[in-house]
Amino acid sequence: MKRDDMLKQARERSQPWDMIIVGGGATGAGVAVDAATRGYATLLLEQHDFGKGTSSRSTKLVHGGVRYLEQGNVSLVMEALKARGLLRQHAPHLVSELACIVPSYAWWEGPFYGIGLKLYELLAGKYGFGKSQALSKEETLSRLPNVNPDGLTGGVVYYDGQFDDTRLLINLIATAVEQGATVLNYAKVTALNKGTDGIVNGVTWQNVETRETFNAQAKVVVNATGTFTDSVRRLAEPDVSQMIAPSQGAHLVFDRSFLPGTNAILVPHTKDGRVMFAIPWHDHTLVGTTDTPMKETSLEPVALDSEIEFMLETAGLYLEKKPSRSDILSVFAGIRPLAKSGDGGNTAALSRDHTIHIDKSGLLSITGGKWTTYRNMAQGCVDQAATLADLPDKPCLTQNLNIHGYHPNAATFGPLSFYGSDAPAIRKLIADDPELGKQLDSELHYVEAEVAWAVRSEMARTVEDVLARRTRALFLNAKAAIRMAPRVASILAKELGKAGAWQTEQIKMFNQVAGGYVVKP
Ligand SMILES: Cc1cc2nc3c(=O)[nH]c(=O)nc-3n(C[C@H](O)[C@H](O)[C@H](O)COP(=O)(O)OP(=O)(O)OC[C@H]3O[C@@H](n4cnc5c(N)ncnc54)[C@H](O)[C@@H]3O)c2cc1C
């Protein structure tokens, strides 16, 4: 993953690409892996950094979706449960089993949720995780030491998966490159070009760093731009009607004292009829999420005050030590690219299934779905794109493809476990230059070598890329990330050969973004 090499490949290709993918989130990266693995000449263009959009802002669950079961959407749940099982096989360094407990506060809740969660477990079949079971009040309290004991009657434990979304994304991008794809961050598609037949046959894209623009031809263009799907469709046909209903979800991050141990809490029915989770994640407590219909989308959405208050209130009902605004270490929001239906007033009821849509211009858009099912989405998308572009038939190979970083026993790498098979290379950086072993901030375990690694091997270009998506500092503790920014800027400047003014500008830009992750008391 070297941006200069990628740029050269993108600029020098004179033949049409088999497939150009617009958007470097979970959907685009999945499509790039699938297409490249089949041997199609593939170019992926991302306007900002990989994962800048929704794909860095998930609840970090690899799940079948217990809520969709309640809605009766059994086939969606079964597909996602299989996807969950395969993802754990393909990326065991990033996906782990998570015990989730539904605490009961009425006699009927245990049996009621117990039956539903047993069905959830059975639907996973051979891709199953651990077995669900009823817990006594004492067992619930011992697994969840900070659960609210008032009126607690017991609980039900079931198992799902959890992951680190951007680490998986960066590893998927690396997998696509290993399979022969060309991928570029900071490469914005500004126009869709058409042949005399009115069919899209390429794109104009801008290298955002230099402002140079290029044309690239393609047999098919895949629009995987999440909540930006409609704006990209309008580059080809200004009058197309909207297919996306954006819905925002926010999360709060606290220290581990609010959720000691390794178990998560599932709140099955919040005041607004949703589910909410409290999850142990990277030695912190992650609480989320909300479902707020939005009129507009944004690359850097900001949590609403009403969302923050709602999550604090709901968490406070279930936790004995109740979190307050001053306990929040970071707040982040993401926007779901849900497929529109009706007036879009209640986005919680909209399908979480994905949609593949082909416009009259031949532009293929794929949207919706979830992180967990990115591989299935990609398979369906590449099948359809190949048919549309009359590419030679080639079978999908990703069902048996390990993701870059695959390591069956990555826990042995300690704080570097999330790098999987790349961890020894980062350790070697430290062995060669012990200065790089220095921790960047006393409140987070990240060390300087991870910054150097991110630039050299993972195409990080800015302070934000390092602190938000190569490491998760900004999402875990925004003030600590702000403290880390000057040192990160100086390492980046050395690695990229940039001057002092660039460092100052980088720190300023990062602080502006990070301000949105800090909650005012
Ligand atoms: C609050 C919340 C919680 C969630 N939790 C979970 C969960 O726990 N588990 C789960 O499985 N799923 C979860 N999801 C769903 C999952 O995160 C999304 O389905 C997934 O990330 C969508 O990925 P995407 O690639 O379609 O969109 P995005 O990640 O938004 O990617 C689209 C990309 O397109 C780029 N782009 C836009 N325009 C252009 C252009 N002109 N040129 C080039 N690039 C462009 C954008 O910069 C962006 O990076 C959650 C979603 C939300 C919002």
The ligand as a MOL file (V3000), in Angstrom:
LIG
                    3D

  0  0  0     0  0            999 V3000
M  V30 BEGIN CTAB
M  V30 COUNTS 53 58 0 0 0
M  V30 BEGIN ATOM
M  V30 1 C -24.5410 4.5830 13.9600 0
M  V30 2 C -24.2760 3.3730 13.1380 0
M  V30 3 C -23.9740 2.1670 13.7450 0
M  V30 4 C -23.7290 1.0380 12.9680 0
M  V30 5 N -23.3630 -0.1160 13.6010 0
M  V30 6 C -23.1130 -1.2200 12.8630 0
M  V30 7 C -22.6790 -2.3930 13.5180 0
M  V30 8 O -22.4610 -2.4330 14.7280 0
M  V30 9 N -22.4690 -3.4840 12.7480 0
M  V30 10 C -22.6710 -3.4810 11.4020 0
M  V30 11 O -22.5130 -4.5280 10.7800 0
M  V30 12 N -23.0480 -2.3430 10.7450 0
M  V30 13 C -23.2590 -1.2220 11.4530 0
M  V30 14 N -23.6050 -0.0600 10.8280 0
M  V30 15 C -23.7400 -0.0430 9.3680 0
M  V30 16 C -22.3920 0.1460 8.6550 0
M  V30 17 O -21.5470 0.9950 9.3600 0
M  V30 18 C -22.6590 0.7170 7.2540 0
M  V30 19 O -23.5970 -0.0900 6.6020 0
M  V30 20 C -21.4050 0.7690 6.4040 0
M  V30 21 O -20.3380 1.3460 7.1050 0
M  V30 22 C -21.6930 1.5630 5.1260 0
M  V30 23 O -20.5040 1.5800 4.3740 0
M  V30 24 P -20.4460 2.2960 2.9700 0
M  V30 25 O -19.1460 1.9390 2.3590 0
M  V30 26 O -21.6710 1.9600 2.1710 0
M  V30 27 O -20.5220 3.8520 3.2770 0
M  V30 28 P -19.3600 4.8180 3.7810 0
M  V30 29 O -18.5350 4.1970 4.8160 0
M  V30 30 O -19.9990 6.1110 4.1360 0
M  V30 31 O -18.4240 5.0060 2.5060 0
M  V30 32 C -18.7690 5.8100 1.4110 0
M  V30 33 C -17.5220 6.5470 0.9770 0
M  V30 34 O -17.7570 7.1830 -0.2720 0
M  V30 35 C -16.9160 8.3140 -0.3020 0
M  V30 36 N -17.3560 9.2290 -1.3650 0
M  V30 37 C -18.4910 9.9650 -1.4050 0
M  V30 38 N -18.5250 10.6990 -2.5260 0
M  V30 39 C -17.3840 10.4280 -3.2100 0
M  V30 40 C -16.8390 10.9010 -4.4430 0
M  V30 41 N -17.4560 11.8230 -5.1810 0
M  V30 42 N -15.6290 10.4050 -4.8520 0
M  V30 43 C -14.9630 9.4660 -4.1140 0
M  V30 44 N -15.4470 9.0180 -2.9360 0
M  V30 45 C -16.6390 9.4810 -2.4910 0
M  V30 46 C -17.0650 8.8920 1.0980 0
M  V30 47 O -16.0090 9.7690 1.4190 0
M  V30 48 C -17.1050 7.6380 1.9560 0
M  V30 49 O -15.8410 7.3280 2.5220 0
M  V30 50 C -23.8210 1.1020 11.5650 0
M  V30 51 C -24.1230 2.3270 10.9490 0
M  V30 52 C -24.3130 3.4590 11.7330 0
M  V30 53 C -24.5770 4.7590 11.0820 0
M  V30 END ATOM
M  V30 BEGIN BOND
M  V30 1 1 1 2
M  V30 2 1 2 3
M  V30 3 2 2 52
M  V30 4 2 3 4
M  V30 5 1 4 5
M  V30 6 1 4 50
M  V30 7 2 5 6
M  V30 8 1 6 7
M  V30 9 1 6 13
M  V30 10 2 7 8
M  V30 11 1 7 9
M  V30 12 1 9 10
M  V30 13 2 10 11
M  V30 14 1 10 12
M  V30 15 2 12 13
M  V30 16 1 13 14
M  V30 17 1 14 15
M  V30 18 1 14 50
M  V30 19 1 15 16
M  V30 20 1 16 17
M  V30 21 1 16 18
M  V30 22 1 18 19
M  V30 23 1 18 20
M  V30 24 1 20 21
M  V30 25 1 20 22
M  V30 26 1 22 23
M  V30 27 1 23 24
M  V30 28 2 24 25
M  V30 29 1 24 26
M  V30 30 1 24 27
M  V30 31 1 27 28
M  V30 32 2 28 29
M  V30 33 1 28 30
M  V30 34 1 28 31
M  V30 35 1 31 32
M  V30 36 1 32 33
M  V30 37 1 33 34
M  V30 38 1 33 48
M  V30 39 1 34 35
M  V30 40 1 35 36
M  V30 41 1 35 46
M  V30 42 1 36 37
M  V30 43 1 36 45
M  V30 44 2 37 38
M  V30 45 1 38 39
M  V30 46 1 39 40
M  V30 47 2 39 45
M  V30 48 1 40 41
M  V30 49 2 40 42
M  V30 50 1 42 43
M  V30 51 2 43 44
M  V30 52 1 44 45
M  V30 53 1 46 47
M  V30 54 1 46 48
M  V30 55 1 48 49
M  V30 56 2 50 51
M  V30 57 1 51 52
M  V30 58 1 52 53
M  V30 END BOND
M  V30 END CTAB
M  END
